[in-house]
């Protein structure tokens, strides 16, 4: 058996062991407001429920390993002492992942992830409309666990109001575990879908993804793509260039046939197939290709 002294290995490697061995971990999809009341939204897998009376949830935004800086969520929670914790189910997992991209301060991750801001009843931060359960919380305490990279910061939240989508309830009014379809984090790119098992979600780019807000309206409005599809499309650094599209149309006989048919449904179905196969750049090319290339 491999035996490890945590002090003798790099923090990033230690974090990999911890996250790979301790799981599946539920995800706190935390909504806060910054000093200018701009919404911020980010997922955290160091999270769980710790008390029912009073109802208390705890999550931990860790300092970045590379430079020890802290997350916007922590700064906002310290400032306003309010947060909304939204649960993440399979229907929004790609959008939740995209929202973890480290956009600059003042960027609204609701817009980048293509999610809907829903006003809360008691606290100021917005809820995620697409999340099946949303917890409005007051921050009771924040406990810093260290100052180095990877150090956690326990945000202890008291739930002051709960919102539950009735579509995830059973005939007795309890949360139906098959209907809510929760996902949880494992190590690396791996997630666990509560009612099916393991699957992978490609981590957001180290550079910035364009965001769902930059996906063309015709794509978002055509009815072929769900939130996860749009999340994948938003997680690219740039859309294909005119030169790339020209080469694609010249070399791909199937897309030539689709363009010649003038049947947009065929185009959307092909792009959807590419997304299902995680061929995201090819999906973009299918969507943006034109006859005149």
N, C-alpha and C positions, 0 to 999 in steps of 0.2 A: 504494500500500500504506500502511495506517495504521501509523505508527511511534509507540511509546509509551515514555516514560520512567517506570519504575515508581514513582519518587519524586514524580511530578507528578499522580498520580490517587489517589482514595480507596482504601483497602485493600480494601473490599468489592468495588469495581469491578475491581481488580487480581485479586482472588481469582476473580472470575467469568471473566476471561480465562484464567487458569491452569487452572481446572477444566474450562472449556469446550474448551480446546485439548489438554490432556494427558489422554488417556483412550483406551480404557476403563481404569479403575483397579480392581484387585481390592479386595475389602473384608475388612478384619480385624474380625471380630466378637469383640471382646475381653471376656473375663470376668475380673473381679478381685474381691477382698474388701476391704471397708473396715476401719477400725480396730476396729469392733465385730463383724467377721466377717459382715457383711451383704453378700450378693452384689450385684455391679454388672455390668451388661452394656450395651455400646454399640458401634456400628459405626464404622469409620474407613476412609476410602478413600485416605488417604496411607499406602500399605502395599505391601510386596513381599517376595520372598525374595532374599537377598543372598549366601548361601553355602551350600554343601552339606557342607563338611568344615572346621569344624563346621557343622551345620545352623543357619542364622541367619535369622530374620525380623525386619523392622524396620517399625514403624508410628509414626505421628506425631499425637498429639492436640494440635491447635493451640489457642492461647489464643483466647478469644472476641473477635471483632473489636469488638463493641459496648462491652466494658468491661475487656478484657485478662485476665479471670479464667480459671482453668485448669479442665479437666474432672476429674470424679471419678476417671476411669480413671488419669490421670496421678498424682494424689495417692496412689491405692492402689498403683500400681506402684512408686512411690518408697518407700512404707512397707513393703510386703511382698516386693518383688522377684520376684514370680511373676505369671504371666498365662496364660490359655488363649486361644489364637486359633482360632476356629472359622470355617470358610469358609461363605459364603452362596451358596446355590443358589436357583433360582426358587421352589421350594416354600415358602421361608421369607422371601422378600424383603419382604413387607408387614410381617411381624412384626419383622424386623430394623430396618426403617425406623421403626416405632413405638417401638422401644427407644431410639432416638436422642433422643426427647423428653426435655427437661431436667427430669426429676422431682427432687424434693428429695433431699438426702443421706439415706441410710437406706432409700430406696424400692427394692424388689427388682424390677428390670426384667425378670427372668425371668417373674415373675408378671404384670406389666403387659403383656408381649408374648405371654403364653400359651405360653411355651416351657418345656421340661423340664430341670431341673437334674440332671446326671449326675456322680457323684463322680469325681474324677481319681485316677490311680494314684500320682503322684509329687508334684504340687503341690496346694495347698489350694483354689484357685478351681475352680468347677464347670465342666464341659463342657456344651455345648448338645447334648442328645440328638438333636435333629432335624437338626443339621448333618452332612453326609456325611463330613467330615474335620475332626478336632480335634487341635490341637497343644498339648501341655502344654509350657510354657516357663519358664525361669529368666531373669530380667532381668540381662543382663551390664552394661549401661550406659544412662544416660539423658543425652542431650545437648540442652541448651536452645539454640535457634537465635536467641533474642531475647526481649525482655520486652514488646514492644508487641502490640496486638491482631492476631491472625493469625499470630503467630510459632509455629513448630512446635517440638515436643519429640521428638526421635528416641528411641524406646524400642527398644533393641537386645536381641532375645530369642534365647536359644539353646534349640532344641527338644530336650527330654529324653524325650519319648514322643509317638508319633503313633498316632491311632486312625482307621481307615478303614472306612466301611460297605462290606461285601462286595458290596452291591447295585450299587455304582458301579464295580466292577472288571470287566475283560474276561477272556476265557478264559486269558490269560497272567498274570493277577494285576496288571496295570497299570491305572491309573485311566483309565476310558473317558470321553472328553471329552463324548460325547453323553449318557451316563447321569448324570454328575455335574451337568450342567445349571447351570453356574456363571453368576452375574450379576456385573456390574461397574458402577461409577459413571461417569457422564458429567457434563456441565454441567447446571445447573438441576435440573429434575425428572427428567431422562433417565437411564435405565439401559441397559445392553447385556446381552442374554441370549446367551450364547456360541454356542448352536446355532440361534438364530432372528433376532436383531437387536434394534433399539431398541424400548423401551417406556417409559412414564412411570409414576412412583409419586409421588402427591401427598405433598409434604413434611409431616411431622408439624406439628400446630398449634403456634403460638407460645405459646398457652395450653396447658394440659395435657389430653391425651386421657384418656378415662375408663379405658382399658386393657382388655385381654381379660379380666382378672380380674373386671370388672364387667359382662361380657356374661352374660345369664341362662343358667343351666345347661341349660334346655330347648333353647336355640339351639346350645350347644356339643355337646350329646349327641344331637342329632337325626340326625346323619350326613350332612347335606346340605352342610356348610360345611367347607372346608379351612382350614389355618393362615392363608393369605393373606386369605381372607374374614373370618376373625375379627380379623386385624390391621386391616382396613379398618373393621370395626365398632367396634374399640377406639379408633380415631383420630378420635373426635368429642368435642367439649367437653361435651356433654350429650345425653341421649336426648330424643326429642320429648315435649313436654308433653301432658297430657290434652286441652287445648284444641286443640293441633295435630293430635292423633290424631282427635279428633271431627270437625274440619273435613275431614281427609283421607278418612275413611270416608263422609262425606256427599257429597263431590265426586267420588270415584273409583268408578265403576260396576263396574269389574273387581274391586276388592277387596270390594265388597258381595257380588258373586257368589261369591267365594272363601269369605267368612265364612259365607254362607248354606249352602254345601255341607258345612260341617263337615269338610272334607278338609284336614288339616294338611299333607299332602304338597304340595298345590297352593299353600298359603301359602309353604312353604319354597322351592319351585321358583321362585315369583315373586320372593321376596327374593333368591335366588341370581342370578336374571336382572338384578335391579337392581344387585347388587354387581358383576357382570360388566361392567355399563355404567357403573360408578363413580357410581351414584346411591345413595350410602350412606345419606343421611337418609331417602330413600324406602324403602330396605330396612328400616331401623329401624321405620318406620311400618307396613310390611306385617307385620313380626314382632310388633308390639305392639298392633295394631288388634284391637278386640273388637266383637261384634255390638251391644252396648248403647251404643256411641258414637253 
